[in-house]
């Protein structure tokens, strides 16, 4: 069984161009690289490796994914939470916030495990920052948590954005503090780092935009 958040009502009034381009870019890079015969070596060359940090790898790592499930999960969350944040911030500010959140994700993962030689890939750190901004800007936005068995919807429960995103973050923080980052797998500290970057950006630059549903 798995759960997906669904936004109810309050669609963006303008087409979210940057969000659409980010989703398209991630999908394009995935299909361009995932089927390469040397994909594992490609990941080590272009993923973010804390033991060998390079700024260009911070950017490239945000557009690489480990499989279809990884890609689809990230793009779904970006689709749900990104459009309204882009509308509120404007296109350039939204892109700025997305990239800075990805940078913050890599930085915290590096700080926690600086000697790791495992590559970190995926857009989830950047998306975590966008989720944090969404929660701060639209805390009372109506949502539903849809429960699925395999691909079949079972039931849903109503919720508000602050609850949906807040519970997700608490789960990420719990996993980050209870899973050894040296074991590999999901980079939970990157999710925490991206989320806190989003909170910081909101506090420093965007808090004048009053929260609303």
C-alpha positions as CSV (number, residue, x, y, z in Angstrom):
1,X,0.0,0.0,0.0
2,X,1.2,3.5,-0.7
3,X,-0.2,7.0,-0.3
4,X,-0.2,10.0,-2.6
5,X,-1.2,13.6,-1.8
6,X,-3.8,15.2,-4.0
7,X,-4.4,19.0,-4.1
8,X,-8.0,20.0,-4.1
9,X,-9.1,23.2,-5.8
10,X,-7.2,26.5,-6.0
11,X,-5.4,25.7,-9.3
12,X,-2.7,28.2,-10.6
13,X,-4.1,31.0,-12.7
14,X,-1.0,31.0,-15.0
15,X,0.7,28.1,-16.7
16,X,3.6,27.0,-14.5
17,X,6.3,27.2,-17.2
18,X,9.4,26.6,-15.1
19,X,7.8,23.7,-13.3
20,X,6.8,22.1,-16.6
21,X,10.3,22.6,-17.9
22,X,11.9,21.1,-14.8
23,X,9.6,18.0,-15.1
24,X,10.3,17.7,-18.8
25,X,14.1,18.1,-18.2
26,X,14.2,15.4,-15.6
27,X,12.2,13.0,-17.8
28,X,14.4,13.8,-20.8
29,X,17.7,13.3,-18.9
30,X,16.4,10.0,-17.5
31,X,15.6,8.5,-20.8
32,X,18.8,9.9,-22.3
33,X,21.0,8.4,-19.7
34,X,19.3,5.5,-17.9
35,X,19.7,3.0,-20.7
36,X,23.4,3.7,-21.3
37,X,25.5,0.5,-21.0
38,X,27.8,2.3,-18.6
39,X,25.0,4.0,-16.6
40,X,26.6,3.0,-13.3
41,X,29.9,4.7,-14.2
42,X,27.9,7.7,-15.5
43,X,26.3,8.0,-12.1
44,X,29.6,8.0,-10.4
45,X,30.9,10.7,-12.8
46,X,27.9,13.0,-12.5
47,X,26.2,12.2,-9.2
48,X,27.2,14.2,-6.0
49,X,29.8,12.3,-4.1
50,X,30.5,13.9,-0.6
51,X,34.1,12.6,-0.6
52,X,34.7,14.4,-3.9
53,X,32.4,17.4,-4.0
54,X,32.1,19.4,-7.2
55,X,29.6,22.2,-7.8
56,X,28.8,21.0,-11.3
57,X,27.9,17.6,-9.9
58,X,25.4,19.3,-7.5
59,X,23.5,20.5,-10.6
60,X,23.8,17.3,-12.6
61,X,22.9,15.0,-9.7
62,X,19.5,16.8,-9.5
63,X,18.5,15.5,-12.9
64,X,19.6,11.9,-12.5
65,X,17.4,9.1,-11.1
66,X,17.9,5.5,-10.2
67,X,14.8,4.1,-11.9
68,X,11.3,4.6,-13.1
69,X,9.8,4.6,-9.6
70,X,12.3,7.1,-8.3
71,X,11.6,9.4,-11.3
72,X,7.8,9.1,-11.2
73,X,7.6,9.7,-7.4
74,X,9.8,12.8,-7.6
75,X,8.0,14.3,-10.6
76,X,4.6,13.6,-9.1
77,X,5.5,15.6,-5.9
78,X,7.0,18.4,-8.1
79,X,3.8,18.5,-10.2
80,X,1.5,18.7,-7.1
81,X,3.5,21.3,-5.1
82,X,5.5,23.2,-7.6
83,X,2.8,25.0,-9.7
84,X,1.4,27.2,-6.9
85,X,4.9,28.0,-5.5
86,X,6.0,29.2,-8.9
87,X,2.9,31.3,-9.3
88,X,3.5,33.0,-5.9
89,X,7.3,33.5,-6.4
90,X,7.5,34.2,-10.1
91,X,9.4,32.2,-12.6
92,X,13.0,33.2,-11.9
93,X,12.6,33.3,-8.1
94,X,11.0,29.8,-8.3
95,X,14.0,28.4,-10.3
96,X,16.3,30.1,-7.8
97,X,14.5,28.5,-4.9
98,X,14.5,25.1,-6.6
99,X,18.2,25.1,-7.3
100,X,19.2,26.5,-3.9
101,X,17.1,23.8,-2.2
102,X,19.0,21.2,-4.2
103,X,22.3,22.8,-3.1
104,X,21.2,22.8,0.5
105,X,20.3,19.1,0.2
106,X,23.7,18.2,-1.0
107,X,25.4,20.4,1.6
108,X,23.6,18.7,4.6
109,X,24.3,15.2,3.1
110,X,27.9,16.2,2.8
111,X,28.0,17.6,6.4
112,X,26.6,14.4,7.9
113,X,28.8,12.0,5.9
114,X,31.7,13.9,4.2
115,X,33.7,10.8,3.5
116,X,31.1,8.9,1.6
117,X,32.1,7.7,-1.8
118,X,28.5,6.8,-2.8
119,X,26.9,9.1,-5.4
120,X,23.7,10.9,-4.5
121,X,21.2,11.5,-7.3
122,X,17.7,12.6,-7.7
123,X,15.6,15.8,-7.5
124,X,14.0,15.0,-4.2
125,X,16.3,17.4,-2.2
126,X,15.3,20.3,-4.4
127,X,11.6,19.2,-4.3
128,X,11.8,19.0,-0.5
129,X,12.5,22.7,-0.5
130,X,9.6,23.4,-2.8
131,X,7.3,21.4,-0.5
132,X,8.5,23.5,2.5
133,X,7.7,26.7,0.6
134,X,4.3,25.3,-0.3
135,X,3.6,24.5,3.3
136,X,4.6,27.9,4.5
137,X,2.7,29.8,1.8
138,X,-0.5,27.6,1.6
139,X,-0.8,25.9,5.1
140,X,-4.6,25.6,4.9
141,X,-4.7,24.4,1.3
142,X,-7.2,21.5,1.1
143,X,-5.7,18.2,0.1
144,X,-6.5,14.5,0.2
145,X,-4.3,11.6,1.1
146,X,-5.2,8.9,-1.4
147,X,-4.4,5.3,-0.3
148,X,-3.6,2.8,-3.0
149,X,-3.3,-1.0,-3.0
150,X,-1.0,-1.7,-5.9
151,X,-2.4,0.7,-8.5
152,X,-6.0,0.6,-7.1
153,X,-7.4,3.5,-5.0
154,X,-8.9,2.2,-1.7
155,X,-9.9,5.2,0.3
156,X,-8.9,8.8,0.9
157,X,-8.9,11.2,3.9
158,X,-9.1,15.0,3.8
159,X,-6.2,17.0,5.1
160,X,-4.5,20.3,5.0
161,X,-1.2,21.1,3.4
162,X,0.6,21.8,6.7
163,X,-0.4,18.3,7.9
164,X,0.5,16.5,4.7
165,X,3.9,18.1,4.3
166,X,4.6,18.2,8.0
167,X,4.0,14.5,8.5
168,X,6.2,13.7,5.4
169,X,9.0,15.8,6.8
170,X,8.8,14.2,10.3
171,X,9.1,10.8,8.6
172,X,12.2,12.0,6.7
173,X,13.8,13.4,9.8
174,X,13.0,10.2,11.8
175,X,14.6,8.0,9.0
176,X,17.6,10.4,8.8
177,X,18.3,10.1,12.5
178,X,17.8,6.3,12.6
179,X,19.4,5.1,9.3
180,X,23.2,5.0,8.9
181,X,23.9,7.2,5.8
182,X,27.0,5.0,5.1
183,X,24.6,2.1,4.2
184,X,23.4,3.9,1.0
185,X,19.8,3.9,-0.2
186,X,17.6,6.9,0.3
187,X,19.5,10.1,1.2
188,X,17.2,11.2,4.0
189,X,19.5,13.9,5.2
190,X,19.3,15.5,1.7
191,X,15.5,15.6,2.1
192,X,16.0,17.4,5.5
193,X,18.6,19.8,4.0
194,X,16.3,20.7,1.1
195,X,13.4,21.2,3.4
196,X,15.3,23.5,5.8
197,X,16.6,25.5,2.9
198,X,13.0,26.1,1.7
199,X,12.1,27.2,5.2
200,X,15.1,29.5,5.3
201,X,14.3,31.0,1.9
202,X,10.7,31.7,3.0
203,X,11.9,33.3,6.2
204,X,14.5,35.5,4.6
205,X,12.9,36.5,1.3
206,X,9.3,35.4,0.9
207,X,7.6,35.8,4.3
208,X,6.0,39.0,3.1
209,X,3.7,36.8,1.0
210,X,1.0,36.1,3.5
211,X,0.0,32.4,3.8
212,X,-3.4,31.6,2.3
213,X,-5.4,28.6,1.2
